[in-house]
Amino acid sequence: DSDGKATRALVSVEDITDRKQAEEKLRESEDIFRSIFEQAIDGIMIAEAETKRQIEANKSMCIMLGYTRDEIVGLGVNDLHPKEDLPRILDLLKRQVCGEITLAPDVPMLRKDGSVVYVDVNATHVTLGGKQCIIGIFRDITERKRTEETLKASELRYSSLFKNMLNGYAYCRMQYDDHDRPVDFVYLDVNQAFERITGLKN
């Protein structure tokens, strides 16, 4: 100093290289998760395990249900599913969280406009930021379900028509020998008139 006396200082140095590397890896992991979360084709929501209320939703989920992200955040199970289906859905969710099942199939969800979409849901229990959460991945199966129901209705109409035709009809499968020559046939289905005429039972 100015009067010629020596000045001493104690300096403490801490190596934070490992911490910095850990923070970088964490930030990198969060960026990857966020990218997957936002770009996923399937809908994804994150809910608090205790309250079952949503704390996050991706773009696909918002489009699927017709909500903005801010509108979805805070919604609970009761807000997202038809009332009459809640007992089954709560049971499925409980079994998923316990690890008893992974997939909850054919789950109805309410859109903002009141219409219903059907989804297959994969859900798992995770810890995020020290908080117990449930991540759900929702695959829209509405069109597939409509197609299946249309096909089923068509099959029922056809079956009814076939069974009640006035003439006797039978569906058969041909059986062939080693030289592809027909040698016999097996009845697959017959209608009521065929049973009445032949005495054969289906």
C-alpha positions in Angstrom: 0.0 0.0 0.0 1.1 3.7 0.0 2.8 3.5 3.4 5.0 0.6 2.3 3.2 -2.1 4.2 2.5 -5.4 2.5 -1.1 -6.2 1.8 -2.2 -9.8 1.9 -5.4 -11.4 0.6 -6.8 -14.9 1.0 -8.3 -16.1 -2.3 -10.6 -19.2 -2.4 -10.8 -21.1 -5.7 -13.4 -23.7 -6.4 -13.2 -26.1 -9.4 -16.7 -26.0 -10.9 -15.9 -27.8 -14.1 -17.9 -30.9 -13.2 -20.9 -28.8 -12.2 -20.7 -26.8 -15.4 -20.6 -30.0 -17.4 -23.5 -31.4 -15.5 -25.5 -28.3 -16.1 -24.7 -28.4 -19.8 -25.8 -32.0 -20.1 -29.0 -31.2 -18.2 -29.7 -28.3 -20.5 -29.0 -30.5 -23.5 -31.3 -33.2 -22.3 -34.1 -30.6 -21.6 -33.7 -29.2 -25.1 -34.0 -32.7 -26.6 -37.0 -33.5 -24.5 -38.7 -30.2 -25.5 -38.0 -30.8 -29.2 -39.5 -34.3 -29.0 -42.4 -33.1 -26.9 -43.3 -30.3 -29.3 -42.8 -32.2 -32.6 -44.4 -35.5 -31.7 -47.3 -36.5 -34.0 -49.2 -38.0 -31.0 -50.7 -35.8 -28.3 -48.7 -35.6 -25.1 -49.9 -34.2 -21.7 -48.2 -34.1 -18.3 -50.3 -34.1 -15.2 -49.6 -33.8 -11.5 -49.8 -37.3 -10.0 -51.7 -36.2 -6.9 -54.3 -33.9 -8.4 -54.4 -35.4 -11.9 -54.5 -31.8 -13.3 -52.6 -31.0 -16.5 -49.5 -28.9 -16.2 -48.3 -29.2 -19.8 -49.5 -30.2 -23.3 -47.9 -30.3 -26.7 -49.1 -28.8 -30.0 -50.6 -32.1 -31.3 -52.7 -32.5 -28.1 -54.0 -28.9 -28.4 -55.0 -29.6 -32.0 -56.6 -32.9 -31.1 -58.8 -31.4 -28.4 -59.3 -27.9 -29.9 -57.8 -26.1 -26.9 -54.8 -23.7 -26.5 -52.0 -24.8 -24.2 -53.1 -22.3 -21.6 -56.6 -23.6 -21.7 -55.5 -27.2 -21.2 -53.2 -26.4 -18.3 -55.3 -26.8 -15.1 -57.9 -29.2 -16.6 -58.6 -32.4 -14.7 -59.7 -35.9 -15.6 -63.4 -34.8 -15.1 -63.0 -32.0 -17.7 -61.4 -34.2 -20.4 -63.7 -37.3 -20.4 -67.4 -38.0 -20.7 -69.0 -38.3 -17.2 -70.4 -41.8 -17.9 -66.9 -43.1 -18.8 -65.1 -41.7 -15.8 -65.2 -44.9 -13.5 -63.5 -47.0 -16.3 -61.0 -44.3 -17.2 -60.0 -43.7 -13.5 -59.5 -47.4 -13.1 -57.3 -47.6 -16.2 -55.3 -44.7 -15.1 -54.7 -46.2 -11.6 -53.6 -49.5 -13.2 -51.2 -47.6 -15.5 -49.6 -45.6 -12.7 -49.2 -48.8 -10.7 -47.5 -50.4 -13.7 -50.1 -53.1 -14.0 -50.9 -52.1 -17.6 -49.1 -49.8 -20.1 -51.9 -49.2 -22.7 -55.4 -47.9 -22.0 -57.3 -48.6 -25.3 -60.3 -46.9 -26.8 -60.6 -44.0 -24.3 -63.1 -41.3 -25.1 -62.0 -37.7 -24.7 -64.1 -34.5 -24.8 -63.0 -31.8 -27.2 -63.6 -28.1 -26.4 -66.6 -28.1 -28.7 -68.2 -31.0 -26.8 -67.6 -33.6 -29.5 -65.8 -36.9 -28.6 -62.5 -38.3 -29.9 -61.2 -41.8 -29.1 -57.6 -42.4 -28.2 -55.3 -45.2 -27.1 -53.3 -43.9 -24.1 -49.8 -44.9 -23.0 -49.1 -43.4 -19.5 -46.2 -43.7 -17.1 -45.3 -42.3 -13.7 -42.2 -40.0 -13.6 -40.5 -37.4 -11.5 -40.0 -34.0 -13.1 -38.3 -31.2 -11.2 -38.8 -33.1 -7.9 -42.6 -33.4 -8.6 -44.4 -36.6 -9.1 -46.1 -36.5 -12.5 -47.9 -38.7 -15.1 -46.9 -38.4 -18.8 -49.6 -39.5 -21.1 -49.2 -40.2 -24.9 -52.5 -40.0 -26.7 -53.0 -41.6 -30.2 -56.1 -40.5 -32.0 -58.0 -43.7 -33.2 -61.3 -41.9 -34.0 -61.2 -42.7 -37.7 -60.2 -46.3 -37.2 -63.0 -46.7 -34.7 -65.5 -45.2 -37.1 -64.3 -47.6 -39.9 -64.6 -50.6 -37.6 -68.1 -49.6 -36.5 -69.2 -49.1 -40.1 -67.7 -52.4 -41.1 -69.4 -54.1 -38.1 -72.8 -52.5 -39.0 -72.4 -53.6 -42.6 -71.6 -57.2 -41.6 -74.6 -57.3 -39.3 -76.9 -56.1 -42.2 -75.4 -58.6 -44.6 -75.7 -61.4 -42.0 -79.3 -60.6 -41.4 -80.1 -60.5 -45.1 -78.3 -63.8 -45.7 -80.0 -65.6 -42.8 -83.5 -64.4 -43.8 -83.4 -65.0 -47.6 -86.2 -67.2 -48.9 -84.0 -69.4 -51.0 -81.5 -71.7 -49.4 -77.8 -70.6 -49.5 -74.6 -72.0 -48.2 -71.0 -70.8 -48.0 -68.5 -73.6 -48.7 -64.7 -74.0 -48.8 -63.4 -76.3 -51.4 -60.7 -78.9 -50.5 -58.1 -79.9 -53.1 -55.8 -82.9 -53.5 -52.1 -82.7 -54.2 -52.8 -82.0 -57.9 -55.1 -79.1 -57.1 -58.2 -81.0 -58.0 -61.3 -80.4 -56.0 -62.2 -83.4 -53.9 -64.5 -82.2 -51.2 -66.0 -79.1 -49.6 -66.8 -77.9 -46.1 -69.8 -75.9 -45.1 -68.8 -72.5 -43.5 -72.3 -71.0 -43.1 -75.8 -71.7 -44.2 -79.0 -69.7 -44.0 -82.3 -70.7 -42.3 -83.9 -71.7 -45.6 -81.0 -74.0 -46.4 -81.4 -75.7 -43.0 -85.1 -76.1 -43.5 -84.7 -77.6 -47.0 -81.8 -79.9 -46.2 -82.3 -80.6 -42.5 -78.7 -79.7 -42.0 -77.9 -77.4 -39.0 -75.3 -74.6 -39.1 
